[in-house]
Amino acid sequence: MTLGPTVGGGLKLIPEEVQDWLVLLEIAADAHQDLASSFAKLMDEDAMWDEIVVPELETEFGAQKKHVLQVVRKARRSNQEEIIIDVQDADLWYGALNQARLSLENQYRFGAMNLSSANDIEEREARSAYLRNDFYLTLQSLILRYIKVN
């Protein structure tokens, strides 16, 4: 996959292989955990987090995942050669990627591993998740770097 800035202040993703499309579709799948409720467990019970904040976060997190999944599916079905992330979409993409990374970290605990490369991970599924996590981080970094927010 090729990634790069657009002249208009966005980010262009050019999937070159079937596997590239699958990785983009995995963003929503990897963001499977209920992070809103997980965050609520960290808060003081008197803060009423469950009643006030969790429903709003669930809506926002769901919208992020749904948006990314719809954009990727539509581009794939219509044989588009590229996906553009522009200012209007940047927060949605960034949020979905963040959810995916937090979910993968919760599941695999990459931060606790002393890894010099993905090859240090023996289990195939965990190695694949590690590589996706690294890609998501790279994509987030590029969004921050190239998306021109007014």
N, C-alpha and C positions, 0 to 999 in steps of 0.2 A: 504494500500500500504506500502510496505517495501522499505526503501531507505538506501543505505550504500555504503561505498567506495569499490573499486575493488583493487586487488593486483597490477594491472598494472597502478594505478594512475588515475582511472576514477571514475564514480559514477554509481551505479546500481539501477534501478527502477524496482520493482517487483509488478506489479498490481495484486491484489488478488481477486478483485470483478469487476463486470461489471461497477459499479460506478467509480472505479479507472480509468478505461479506458476512461470513459466519461469526467472525470476531466482533464486528459491529452489532450483529444481532444479539450476541452474548452480553452486551452491556446491560440490557434490561433483565436478562436471565440471572446474571451475576448479582444484580441489585435486588435479590429476592427476600432479604431479611426485613423484618418489621423494625426499622431503625427508630421510628418515632416512639414506640413503646420502650425500646431499649434505652433511649435517652431519658424517658420518664422515670425509669428505675434509678437513675443517677440523681434525680432531683429530690428536694425536701418534700415530704407529703403535704405540708402546709401550703406549698406553692400552687396547688391545684393544677399541676401540669397535665395530668390525665384528662381533666375535664375541659381545659382551655386550650392548651398548646397542641396536644397530641392529634386531635381531629384536624387541625389546620395543617400540621406537618404531614399527616397521612395524605391529605388532599394534594399538597404541593409535591411530595415525593412521588405520588402516583402519576401526577401530570408530567413530571420530568421523564419518568420511565416510558410512559405512553407516547410522549412526543418523539423521543429518540427512536423508539421501535417503529412508529408510524413513518417517520422520515426515511429510515433505512429500508423498511419493507416497500414503500412506494418507489424509492429509487431503484431498488432491485427488480421489482415487477415491471417497471417501465424502461428497464435497461439503460438507466442513466449512467453516464461514465463518471460522474462526480457527485459529491454531496457538499453543499456549501453551508457552513455554520456562520451566520451573520450575527449582528448585534442583538437582534430580537430573539435568536435561538441560543445565544451563548450561555445564559444562566441555566436554561433547561438542560443543555448538554453537560455543562460543568456539574450540575447537581446530580444527574443520572450517573455520570462517571464517578463522582464522589461516593454515591450510594454503593455502586459496584465494588469500589476499592474497600470501603468499610466492611461490606459483607464478606469479601474474600479474606480480609485480614482477620475478621472474627472467626471464620471457618478454619483457616490454615495457619494463622499466627506467624506470618512471614517475618514480622518485626523481631520476634524472639529467636529466629534462626540466625546463625552466623554463616551467611551465604556469600560466596564470592561470585557465583553465577548460577543460572538456572540449572546447570548441569550437576550442581551439588544436591539437587532434589531427586531422589530415586523414583518416587511414585509418579507415574505418568500424568495422572489427573492433577496432582498438586503442582507439577512442573508447568503444565498448561495454564493453570490458574495463575501461577507466578508471572508467566510471560504476558498474560492478559492484563494483570495488575500493572505491570511495568508499562505496557502500551497505554493503558488508561491514564497513568500518571503523565506520560509524555504528551498525550493529547490534551490533558488539562493544562499542562505547562504552555503548550502552543496556543491554546485558547487565551490564556492570560497574556501571552506575549503579543499576539497578532490582532485580536479582536479590538477594534477601535470603538470604545464606548464614549458617547458624547457627554 
